[in-house]
Amino acid sequence: MYEYFQRLLDKYNVTAYKVAKETGVTTSTLTNWKKGKYTPKPEKLQKIADYFGVPLSYLLSGKMDEETRTPNTELTERDRREIGRDLDKIMNEIKNKTDGPLYYNGEAIDEHSLDLLEKALELGLTELKKENKVKYGRKKKRTEA
């Protein structure tokens, strides 16, 4: 069974550690599974299957017996926190005039327009997060500068 998991790791170019971190399945569970000492419980296998957007049957048999799933685009609580953090950072830079005041048509942006901009940015960040989940089939790793 681990071989089917390994195929998914190779296909999506992710590590078992990353899968463990994202799904909440411990690395020791995955290591013992790899060594043949342990087979994860069905709930844990389902979390792994959901992460990769495959049916549970694939991890059990390597076959796509169930209808192939599309990657999960539902936002997790962690996704929402990341979006909120990014939005707060952007809005703080605008409000604190980090790069100078924000202008539109030659005039400084008013408070109402700033609120509208914040809502538009939040929508954009949310849709981009969902799009990346579909595009990459998993959560795209953020890189920090």
C-alpha positions, 0 to 999 in steps of 0.5 A: 500500500505504501507504494501507492502513497509513494507514487503520489509523493513522486507525482506531486513532488512533495515529501512525506513530511509535508503531507504529515504536516498538512494532514495531521498524520504523524511522520512516525505513522508514515515511517512505520507504514513505509517500513511495513510495521504499521498500516494507518487507520482508515481515517488517516488514510482518508486524510491522505487521500483527500490531500491528494484528491484521490479516492481512498481505494487508490491508497488501498489498491492502486485502483481508482474504483471510486469516482476520481475526486477533484482537489479540495478547494475548501479553505481551511482555518489555516488558509483563512489565517494566512489570507487575513495576515496577508491582507492585514500586512497590505492594508497596514502598509497602505494606511501607514503610507509605507510607500507614500499615500495611495492616490486615484485619479490624482487625489488621495484615496478616501476612507470609503474607497479604502474599505472597498479596496480592502474587500476587493483584496480579500476576495482576490486573495481568497480566490487565488488561494482556491485557484492554487489548490486546484492548480497544484492539487495541494496547498502551495507552499508559501515562501518568505523573503 
